[in-house]
Every structure is written in C-alpha cells, then in structure tokens.
Amino acid sequence: MISSISLFGSSQQPVLKFYRKCLPNNPHIALTMHSVAKPMGKAMTMKRVRLKPNAMDMKRNPQVHELFKLVYRLPENLSWLLAPPEIPKRRTSKKKKQEDEMVAGKFGVILEWEGVVVEDDDPDLEPRVWYVLSLEEAKSFPPDALLKKIEGMRTDEAISEVLCWSEDPEEIKRLAARKEVIYQTLRGGYYQLRPGVHDFLNALVDFDIPIAIATPRPRKSLEEGIKTVGLQGYFDAIITLEDFCLGKPDGDMFEVAAEQLGLEPDVCVVFGNSNLTTESAHTVGMRCVAVAGRHPAYELQAANHVVTWLDQLSIVDLQRLVNGEVIGRRGRESDMDMEIVIEE
C-alpha cells in the first residue's frame, strides 16, 4: 500500500477538490498537506497528500473508490513505486525434475585442493621447501630430475624411497613433519579461491552430486585451509595423507576418495592441475579434467577434458564425461588463452 504520494502542477487540483468533497462523510480518511513555494516565475506549489483509506468506506462510497483510482494513475517513470520487490527465482519442482532427469546416472566429483580449488601459481615453492629442509638437516639438495619425480608423492615416501635420506621410520616421520612446517611457513596462511569455484560447488550440491576433496598433505593443514576460504560443509569426504599409503602416480588417493563417497571408480571425475594427476586418475579407471593454471592447456591434453575455470563445465557435461563422451569447449573464455597470428 502506498503511504504517501506527491502530485505536481495543476493536475492536483481536481484530486484535492474531489477529496474535500469526500472528506466530511469519511472520518476514517485523514488529509495532510505540505506546501513548498518555488521561485520560478509564477509560484509552483507541491502538495503531498497522505491517504489512509478504510476498506468499508471504499465499498460504501464509490466517490472514494474513484479517488483512489485517480491517485494510483502514476506516470510511467514512477510505476516502480507500485512494483513488488524482485524475489530470486528458484527452480520449480517440475523444472528441477526435468533437470535431474538429464543427470540419469549417479556419479561423483573428486577435487584436488591446490591449483583446482585454491590458487597454486608458485612453481618454485616446493623446491624452496626441499632446499630449506636439506640445509637444516645437512642433506644434499635433490637435483631437478628427483624433484620432478617426487612431485605429488607422499613426503615420507619421497624421503625414504627416492631421496634415501633415512630408513628409520621415526626419523622419516620427523623429517616429513618438519617439511610440512617449512611449507606452511613459506606459503603463509592465505588462500585464494579460484574463479568459478563457488558456482561450480553450488551446482553440484543443488544436484546432490557427492564431492570429495583430496590432497597429499596433512588433514590439519587442509581443514584449516577449507575454513580459511569458507568452504566448510561442501565436501562429503576429505582425503589427506593419513588416509592412503601410496602417492602419485599411484591412484590410491583417488580410490580412497571413491570408496568414502560410496561410488565405483569408473563413475568418478577427478579434477587436477597436472599430467601426474591425469595419470593417477586413469590408472584407477577414472576420468580426469585438467585445470589449466600453473601448466598451460596445451600441456594437459592427456586429460579427458581441459578447462581454466571449474564453472566452464555443467552438470550435463560431467554426466557425458562419465558416459565416455567427448565434450567440446564451452563456457567463458580463459584469461590465459593466447591467439597466435602468423602473417605470410
């Protein structure tokens, strides 16, 4: 209901005369007027009328009804005053049913943490961590070939089997714990969500798609990161180094994730940011979507599909991937795409 309305110019006169005619017989209607003079040649008066109708009066007295019909004839540029506030559209049950039918089979999504959910744009961070640890422990710094080999592996596995720094289980455990402390110190506690993550996760939740998050890092570090970026409650399973024995290129981490989601590996889609992740996912029979970031898209073609942002894929796209179909490129353009023009 409109509590007040301003009428400008001479068009207000019939309304006020008509109102005064109705006023004596309608004690339930109150009139308030304020005059403001404007120095523009002839004085122009603005009068504000406050109307408080009684429903029974409008039925009994047709003149009152006509008055309100006149008052409600607002100019088009003021029609928004009577428009109800916009309410966000929700999926109707019928539309939801139609969309759910498009996702016929049950499948799950397994997301790596760094480079997929949060930014991981420092390729030199991991080598620096190993360098600091080697200085502290008076160990030889591993060459590039070994650093590449231990990428994605469990830290204790890398220390004992590749670097051969120790064979004592307690010493290996101590070195692995120290390496994680150095990593968190150099990286800092700040995490930045990658663009499109919220929209993608909300779409998965809307369609009841199970979601797992996986990382070869300790559970405490991952849970703190999830809390930092405000993603508590999104993940049905959280997989950390305490949950599996072998790191990449073995697919043990992803197998555990599928098991905790209650799904078979062949109906799970893994999202990672390296060819090592693709190899690990394919090893256990899972599809893999590579997320271009640290590695450009042209280096990740071994994956079943490559995107730059998670929200470039729809739920139907994921279903088609699980079904073994090939999907084309879609979604918003990447900020990292380059166009090469060769002039002849």
Stockholm file with secondary structure:
# STOCKHOLM 1.0

chainA/1-344         MISSISLFGSSQQPVLKFYRKCLPNNPHIALTMHSVAKPMGKAMTMKRVRLKPNAMDMKRNPQVHELFKLVYRLPENLSWLLAPPEIPKRRTSKKKKQEDEMVAGKFGVILEWEGVVVEDDDPDLEPRVWYVLSLEEAKSFPPDALLKKIEGMRTDEAISEVLCWSEDPEEIKRLAARKEVIYQTLRGGYYQLRPGVHDFLNALVDFDIPIAIATPRPRKSLEEGIKTVGLQGYFDAIITLEDFCLGKPDGDMFEVAAEQLGLEPDVCVVFGNSNLTTESAHTVGMRCVAVAGRHPAYELQAANHVVTWLDQLSIVDLQRLVNGEVIGRRGRESDMDMEIVIEE
#=GR chainA/1-344 SS CCSCEEEEGGGHHHHHHHHHHHGGGCTTCCCCCCEEEECSSSCEEEEEECCCCCHHHHHHCHHHHHHHHHHTCCCGGGGGGTSCCCCCCCCCHHHHHHHHHHSCSCCEEEEETBTTTBCCCCTTHHHHHHHHHHHHTTCCCCCHHHHHHTTTSCHHHIIIIISCCCCCHHHHHHHHHHHHHHHHHHHCSCCCBCTTHHHHHHHHHHTTCCEEEECSSCHHHHHHHHHHTTCTTCCSEEECGGGCSCCTTSCHHHHHHHHHHTCCGGGEEEEESSHHHHHHHHHTTCEEEEECSSSCGGGCTTSSEEESSGGGSCHHHHHHHHTTCCCCCCSSCCTTCCCCCCCC
#=GC SS_cons         CCSCEEEEGGGHHHHHHHHHHHGGGCTTCCCCCCEEEECSSSCEEEEEECCCCCHHHHHHCHHHHHHHHHHTCCCGGGGGGTSCCCCCCCCCHHHHHHHHHHSCSCCEEEEETBTTTBCCCCTTHHHHHHHHHHHHTTCCCCCHHHHHHTTTSCHHHIIIIISCCCCCHHHHHHHHHHHHHHHHHHHCSCCCBCTTHHHHHHHHHHTTCCEEEECSSCHHHHHHHHHHTTCTTCCSEEECGGGCSCCTTSCHHHHHHHHHHTCCGGGEEEEESSHHHHHHHHHTTCEEEEECSSSCGGGCTTSSEEESSGGGSCHHHHHHHHTTCCCCCCSSCCTTCCCCCCCC
//
